[in-house]
Amino acid sequence: MTQIQSTEIAIVGAGIVGLAHALAAAKRGFKVTVFERNQQAVGASIRNFGMIWPIGQPQGLLFNRALKSREIWLEIAEKAKFNTDSCGSLHTAYHPDELAVLEEFIATTGQQIDSVALLTPKEVTQKSAAVKTEGLLGTLWSSTEVIVDPREAIAKIPAFLAAEYGVEFEWGTVVTQINYPQLIAGGKTWTADQIFVCSGRDFETIYREVYAQSGITKVKLQMMRTIPQPNQFKIGASLCGGLTLTHYAAFSQLQSLRALKDRIQAETPYFPEWGIHVMVSQNSHGELIIGDSHEYGLTPDPFNKAKINQYILDYLQTFVQVPSLEIAETWNGVYAKIPGKTELIAPVEKGVTLVNALSGAGMTLSFGLAEEVFASL
């Protein structure tokens, strides 16, 4: 007779979304089991900048969710023993249309939050030695951004959850079927009171029809990592240029953005063609993480394009100067997204909820989102 194992909360996927929901459940006293198809998380959760990036989220629900996530990141980092850097961020402007966007952002948002300011070129040097000041018109400073090394953090959080809350992890275990309250995982039968499917890009395995009707797609990005900077050089705040203003929802409703987008399309159409905006963070090893691009489709091209990496590096050097841009690694990551939506939360049957498609903001939003999900149960 087949033995049936049981848990109270079953979570499919040990990426950042799954780990966040495991933490939220465990803090509330539930018995939690996490099922991960790989021996460790290897998807988008470890293939990113490591940025907790509230400044990119629009005011209201999402910005507050990002701040809650930031709070939780800082709380668990000490216990899980991974590094964090509350370095803030700088958005640089070298063109009048970029400065206009920053000024409008400050005018419309600055009174709502006290964590942002528009800095002069001289003031910028106090935040970062890496910003090129020649031709710099102004810079948006935000104090809320935090950097973690995602490879380190995502590897250490499971051990913390197991030691602190007794969360159990079934590694190398694929969930192939869910028929609430049962699920088949690694060929074994389990029962659970609540099941959360947080499988990221691997959404074809179960509930395929639900996903097909949702409009979900995949986004491939290309990124790079340098060698450690010589002489322990630090860039200070995380840095980005005018292209990033066209990417994040926090700036999307600004009237001045149209002129910036039009100029970029006219002068450098390959940036919008490949969804390129350029940011750089620095991890605790002194390595720079540089990216990225965005290619959409259910079957992403597995091959990286050298020209995209070169576009990114060339643009980076228009606003950043560092001792070394020697590249140690290049890679691509793939995440799930529903165009026009910030996440997919879908109750597909009694006791089963899909949580997916955080649109590349999983590091920034997952912990806060998980708190909201469990508070609503």
N, C-alpha and C positions, 0 to 999 in steps of 0.2 A: 504494500500500500504506500503510495507516494505521500511523503510528509509535507504538510503545508506550513510554511513559516509566516509569521505575522509581524506587522509593525503598525504604528499609528499614522505616521506620515511617510509616504514613499515619494522620493524625488528622483526623476529621471534626468541625469546629466549633472556632472560635477564641475561645469564651468562656473563663471561668476554668478550667473542667474540662479543656478541650482544651489550653489554654496550660500548665497544670500537668503534663499528660502529655507535652507536647512538651519541657518542661524536663527532666523525669525521664529521658526517652529520650535527649535530646541530651547530657546529662551523662555518660551511659554510652557515648558514642561512636557512637551510631546516626545514620544519615542520616535526617532527619525532614522530612516535608512535611505542612503543615496546610492543609486545604481549608475555606474559609468561604464560605457562600452570599452574604453581604453584603460590601460594600466595607470594612466594619469591624464589629466586634462591637457589636450594638445591643440585645441582649436583657437578660435578668435580671442579667448580669454587670456592667452599668453602671447598673442601676436599683435600687440598694440603698444601705444606709447606709455602706458601706465599712468595716464592722466585722469585724475578726478577733476572734472572741468565744469563747475557750476556756471562760469561766465558764458558758456555756450547755450545755456537753457533760458527760455523766455521767462519773464517774471510771472509769479503765481505758482501753480501746482508743481511744475517741473523744476523751477529754480529751488523751491523749498524741498522738493524730493532730493535734489542734488546735494543740498546742504545737509540733509539728514544722512545721506549716504556718506558724505565727508566725515560727519561726526562719528559714524560707526566705524569707518576705516581707521580713524585715529584711535578709537577705543580698542579695537582688536589687534592693531599692529603691535602694541607693546606686549600683549599676552601671547600672540602667535610668533613674536620675535622676527618680524620683517621690517625693513627700513621704510620710512616715509620722509618726504621732504615737503614741508608747507611753504613752497617757494613762491607761490603766486604766478602771475602770467603777465606778459607784455604783448600787446598788439601794436605793431609799428605801422606808421603812415609816412610814405615818401612822395605821395601824389596828393594834390588838392582834393580829389574825389575821395580818397581814403580818409583824409583828415575830416572831411565833411561828415562821413559816416560816424567817425568817433565822436565828433562834436554833437551830432544829433543824438547819439546813444547817451552821452552824458546828460544832455539837456532833457531827455525824456525818461531816463532811468536813474540818473545820479541822485535824485531826491528820494527815490524809493529804497535804495541800498547804499550803505556807507562804505562799501568795500571796493569802490572803483574811483579812479581819478584820472584826469588827463595830464600827463607829464610833459615838461619841456625836454629837449634833447639833453640838457645839462643834468636834469633830475634823473633821466633814464640811466645815466652812468652809475648812479648809486644803487640801482637795482640789478644791473647786468653789465659785465665788462665785455660781453660778446656782441652787443648791438652796434651796428655801424651808425655813427652819428652824422656822417657827411650826407647832406641832403635830407636828413630826418626832419619832418615837420611837427610831429607830435606822436605820443604813444599812450595807449590806454593801459593803465595799470589796474589789475584786479588782485586782491589778496587771498581769494578763496581757493585757488587751485593747489592741489597736492599731487605729488608724484610718488608712485610706488614702482618697484620692478615687478611687472606682472608674472614673470617666470618664478620669481622668489615667492611672491605673495600667494599665488594660486597653488603652489606646491605646499606651502606651510599651513594654510587655513584648514585643510582637512584634518591634519594632526591636532590642531588647536580645538576644532569642533569635537573630535573624538575624546580628547583628554578632558575638556571643560564640561561637555554636555552629554557625552556618551553616544554621539552620533556614530552610526555604523556605516561603513563604506563597502560596497560590493564592486570592486574594481574588475575590469575585464569582463563585465557582465552586461549583455545586451538585453534590453527589454523588447520583446518581439510581439507581445499581445497584452492588451488590457481589456478586461471584461469585469468592470467593477462589481464587487470589491476585490477581485483577483487580478493579478498580473503575472505574466510568465517572464522570468528573468534568468538568463543563462540556462534555460531548460527546466528551471524549478518554479514551483507555484508559490506565490506569496499572496497574502491578503493585507489590505490597508484601509484605514478609515478615510483617509484623503490621499489622493494621488496628484502630484504636480509634474507635468511634462515640460522640462526646461532643456530641451535637446539641441538648441541652437540651430546650426546649419543642417544637422541631421534630422530634418523634419519629415523625411519621406518614409521613415520606418513604420510609424503608427499614426492613425488619424489622417491619412493621406487626403481623403476627400475634404475634410475640414480645412486643411491647409490650402488645398487647391482653390476653394471658394473664398479664401481670405484675401487673395491677391498678393500673398507673400512671395518674395523673390530673394536672391542672394546678391551680396555685394563683395567683390574682390578688391582688396587694397594691396599696394606694394609698399614695402618699408625697408629701411636700412639701419644698420648699427655700426658705429665707428669703433676703432680701438679706444682704450682709455686715453683721455686727453693728457698730453705731456705736462709734467710739473704740477699735477693735480689742479689744472685749470678748471674753474667752475663757471658755468654760464649764468648762474644765479637763477632768475625766474625762467620759466618755460617761455619760449618765444614763438611768435608767428607773424606773418606779413599780411598785406592787404587782401590776398586771396582768401584767407580764412574768414574774412568778414562776409564773403559770399556763401559760406558753407553752413554756418550755425544759425539756428532758429532765433536766437537772441537778437539778431540784426535783421531778420528777414522782412520785418514790417516797416523799416526805416525808409522814408521817401528818397533819401540821398543815395540809397544802394543802387538804384537803377542806373545812374550815370557811371558808377564804378563797374557794374556788370557789362555795360555797353562798351566801355573802353577795353576791358579785358577781352571781350569777344572780338573786337576789331583788331587789337594789337597782338594778342597771343591766343588764338582760338583753340590751340591744343590743350590749354588748361581746362576750359569747360568740357572739351571733347572727352578727356580722360578723367574728369572729376577731380582734378588736382588742386589741393591747397596744401600749404607747406608749414609744418610745425616742427619744433625740435624740443625734446626734453633730455634730461641727463639723469642716469641712474646712479646708484650708490657706488658703482665701480668706476665712475667717471666717463662711462661710454655715452655717446650721444645717440638717441633714437630719433630717426628722421623719416618723415613721410608727408603725405601719402596720396594715393589715387583711389578712384572709385569706378569700378566696372560692374554693370548690372546684368543679371541673367541667371536662370535656374541651373545652367551648366557652365560655371566659370572656366575660362581658359586656364589650364594648369600651368602655362608657361609665362614667366615674367618677361616684360618688355624692357630692354636696356634703355630705350629712348625715354621711357617714363621716368626711370631712376635719374637719368641725366637732366631731364626737365626739372625735377625736384631739386637736385643738387645745384643746378645753375641758379634757380630762383632763390634758394636758401642763401647763396652768397651775395645776394643783393641787399640783405639786411642783417646778416650774421657774419662775424669774423672770429674764427677759433684757430687754435694752433694746428689741429689736424682734422682733415676730413677723410683719412684713410679708412676705407670701408672693410669691416671685419665680416659682416654677414648681410645677406639680402634675403628676403622671404616675402610670401604673400599670406594674407589672412582672408577668411571668408566669414561673413556674418549674415544673419537673416534680417530682412527689412520689409515693411509694408509701406510703400510710398504714401506720404501724407498722414501717416500715423506714427505715434511715438512708441507703441508697444502693442502686442497681441495678448490679451487676457481673455480666454474663451472657455467657459464651462461647457465641455463637450458631452458629458453625461453626469448623472448624479455622482458626486464625490471625485470627479476628475476635472482638472483645470490645466489648460495649456497656458504657459507663460513664455513668450518668445518675442523675437523681432524688436529688440530695443534699439535697433537702427544705429549700431556702432557706439552707443552711449552706455553700454553695460557696466563699465567700470564706474561711471559717474552716477548711474541711477539705480542699480540693482538692489543695493541694501535698503534704500528708501522705499522702493517699490514693494519689496518683500514685506516691510513693516506695514504698508497700507493693505496688502493682500490679506495678511493674517489678522489685522485689526478688523477687517470686514467680515471675517468668517463667523 
